[in-house]
Amino acid sequence: MSPTYRPLIYIISAPSGSGKSTLVNELLKLVPDLDFSISYTTRAPRGSEQHGKQYHFVPRAEFEQMIGDDEFLEHANVFGNYYGTARRFLREAEEKKHDLLLDIDVQGAAQMKRKLPDAVSIFVLPPDRKTLEWRLRKRSEDAEDVIARRLVTASREIENYDKYDYILINDDLEESIESLQAIVLSERLPRSRAPQSAGEKKIVELADRQRLANIRDRVRPILDSFGGLPPSARS
């Protein structure tokens, strides 16, 4: 009997309005054998969102029944609505011998890292607070009070940046897509050997630029634009 395939798990998180959804959609077009876990939520669909595409939209009672049945890898309550990642997506990825991408918030990411410490975590940052506010207004989905709340939440979320393996600053879409693709592909390369081809070397070099240890200096001005560095990041 052949051994069970162990998928690589990629976690991607970002403040609302950082461009994460666009990056994920482009990544899935470029990288083969990468499945996307569509989260469950109790919130209502927005705009043109469709059940089973952006989210699985379910009633609160159904979500809470799934919690009781231990059907989630992680779940969190955000702005009064539940969000969660169903275990079945991991089982399906194992069966297909695919890797799995999870789009989850910082609460869910922390849960996942406790359960699956080998998961690769990526945090997407806007270039600064002003740009994030502009993006939130441009998409015309939220009222003023919701935008204000999202900006406050973003300030709290980005303080968790140093809990992630990679930091992707989304200031240029094409470059960000290329960097995200490099991160995913570099993690698939065998750890037992150095990159062999010129293509592999380029992928690893580009991914390494986004590693937490190599990008801290670029993150500091972004955090300052949101009101300053948290105490844990000042040392």
N, C-alpha and C positions, 0 to 999 in steps of 0.2 A: 504494500500500500504506500503510495507516494506521500511525502510529508505535506502538511497543510501549508499553503502559501501564506506568508505573513506580509500583509500590505504595508507599504510605507504610508503613514498618516501625516497629512499636512494640515496644519491649523492656520487659518488666516483671519485676522481681526483688524478692525479699524473703526475710528469714529464715523458716525453717519455723515455722509457727504464727502468722504475722502476718495471716492472713485473705486472702491473695492469691487463692486459688482461688475463694472466694466472690465477691470483687470481679470477677474475670475472668468468672465465669459470669453475673453480673448485667449486666456491660458488654456481653457478646455478645447479650443479649436487647434491649438498648436502642439499639445502634448498627448501622445497616444496612451491608452491603457490607464487613464486617470478618470475615476468616477467622482461625481460631485454629490455630496450628501445634502439633500434638500430638507431644510429644517422644518419642523412642525411649529405652528404658532396659533395662539388663540386670538390674535388681533385680526381686524377686518382687512380685506385686500385694499390696496391703494391704487388709484388710477387704472392702468391696464393689467395689473397683476392677475395671474391665473393660478387656480389651485393646481398643485403638482408641478408648477414651473418655477416660480420664485420661492413659494412656500407651500407646505401642506396646511391649509387653513382648516382648523377643527374647533368644535365647541369646547368651552372650558371643561365641561364634565368629561368629555372624551379624553382630553389631555390628562386630566387628573387620574382617570382610570388607567391610562398608559403609565403614569408615574407609579401607581399602586402595583401594576403588573411588572415593574422593573424593565420597561421597554426602552428606556433612554440611556444612552451613554453619558449624557449630561443634559441638564435643563436649568433654566434660570427664569426669574421673574424680572422683566425689564419694562419700566413705565406702566406697570399694572397688567402686562400681558406675559403669558408664558412663551418661551422659545425652547426647543429641545432637539437633540440629535438622536434619531432612532438607532438602536443596535443593529437592525436588519441591514442597514447600509454597509456596515463592516462585514457582516456575514456574506452579503452578496459580492463584495469586492474580493473576499477570500476565494469564493467559488470561481470567480472569473479570472483570478490571478491579476487583478488590477490594484492600483494604489488608490487612496481615497483622500479627497480634499474636503475639509470642513470649514464652512464660513460661520464663525461663532464669535460672540462678544467676549470681553475679558473675563467675565464670570465663568462662562462655559469653558474657555480656554484653560483657566486655572484648574477646573475639575478634570478636564481631559489630560492635562500634564501629570496630575496626581495618579490617574488610572493608567495612562500610557506614557511613561516618561521618555520613551524614544521618539514620540511624535515630534515632527519638525514644525516649529511655530514661527509665524511671520506676522509682523505688525506693520500696517500701512499707515503712514503719516501724511497729512497735508503739508505743504511747504510752510504754512503759517496760519494763524487764526483768521486773519483777514481773508485769505483765499478760501478757507473752509466756510466762512460765513457767506461769501459770494456764491459758492457752489450750492449751498443750502437754499439760498434765495432764488438762484437761477432755475432750479428744478421745479419750483412753484408747487410743491407738494404740501407744505406746512404753513400753518398760521404763525404770526409773529411770536406768540408765547411759546409755541413748540420749537421754533428756531432758537429762541433764547435758552430753552431747556436743553436742547441738543448741544449747544455750545458749552454750557456748564458741564454737561455729561462728558463731552469731549475732553475738557480740561482734566477731569478725573481719570478718564480712560488712558490718556497718553502718559500719565504718571506710572503706568504699568509697563511701559515700553521695555524696561530692562529685564523683564521676565521672559522675553521672547528671544529666539535664536537669531532671527534676521529682522532688520528694520528696512522697510522700503519707503523712501520719500517720494511720493507721487507728484512731482512737479512737472514732468514731461511724460505724457502717456506712452509714447513709443518706447522710450528708454525704460520706463517702469515695466512695461510688458516684457521686454527683453530680459531685464534683471530678474523678474519673477520666474520666467521660464528657465533661466540659468540656475536659480536656486533649486527648483524642482528637479531638473536634470542632473545637477551636480550631486544631489543626495542619492540618486540612483546609481552613481558610479561606485564600484567596489572600493571598500575602505582599505583593502589589503594591498593596494598598489597605487603608485603615483599615476596621474593622468598620462596617457600614452600619446594620443594624437594631438595635433595643433588645435583641433576643434574642442577636444576635452579640456585642454589647458585653458582655452579662452572661456569656456563655460565655468570652470572652477574659479578663475581669476575674477570674473564678473560677479559670481555668487559671493565670493569672499569679501568683496567690497561692501556688501550689504550686511555682513555679520555684525552683531552687536558691538564687539570689541573694536571693530574698524570704522564704525560710523557714529560713535558717541559725540564727537566734536560737531558733526553736522546736525545732530538732534538738539543740542543745547539752545541754539537760537530759536528753534521752533517752540520748545517748551517755554522759553522766555516770552514769546509772543502771546502765550496763553496765560501769562501771569507769573512766570518764574518756575524754577526747578523745584521739585519736591525734595525734602530733606535727604532722602535716600540717594539722590543723584548728585548731591553737592560735593561728595568726598572725592 
